[in-house]
Amino acid sequence: MSPLTSFTQRSTPHALALFRIVIGLLFACHGASSLFGVLGGAMGQGGTVPTGSWPGWYAAVIQLAGGLLVMLGLGTRAAAFISSGSMAYAYFSAHQGSALWPIQNGGEASAMYCWAFLLLFFTGPGSWALDRVFFDRGQEAALTAQREPSSV
């Protein structure tokens, strides 16, 4: 095995974690801007989306909650699946009708987020995820219990 291959194999879980953290943070910022008017506000206009409005407010809630969960690595696969679906919906309902290609219809961000979250759904969170803190210990205990002979 070459040194480069060895390095990339060892680094993959960490690179995946960095990818997850950045994507989650950016997505959460997008939701926060729409919900709270921060970071330029909804669509860069300084305002917020009306509470309960379809689909903007619900999309912003998914963006904020999904982004935070993905960033923290907590329920990553479920949050990534829902976030990916919301971005697919956004792309096909708001962008695809005006032109075929995302560069032409303004849907590049929706398309990129959709595919990035779909990747995280299939790969999982990588290292540095809270899922590992809360769930790996239980899995280790279950594996240990399976290996030990029963006292009954």
HELIX and SHEET records of a PDB file:
HELIX    1   1 PRO A    3  PHE A   36  1                                  34    
HELIX    2   2 ALA A   42  GLY A   44  5                                   3    
HELIX    3   3 GLY A   56  LEU A   72  1                                  17    
HELIX    4   4 THR A   76  ALA A   90  1                                  15    
HELIX    5   5 TYR A   91  HIS A   95  3                                   5    
HELIX    6   6 PRO A  102  ASN A  105  1                                   4    
HELIX    7   7 GLU A  108  THR A  123  1                                  16    
HELIX    8   8 LEU A  130  ASP A  131  1                                   2    
HELIX    9   9 ARG A  132  ASP A  136  3                                   5    
HELIX   10  10 ARG A  137  ARG A  147  1                                  11    
END                                                                             
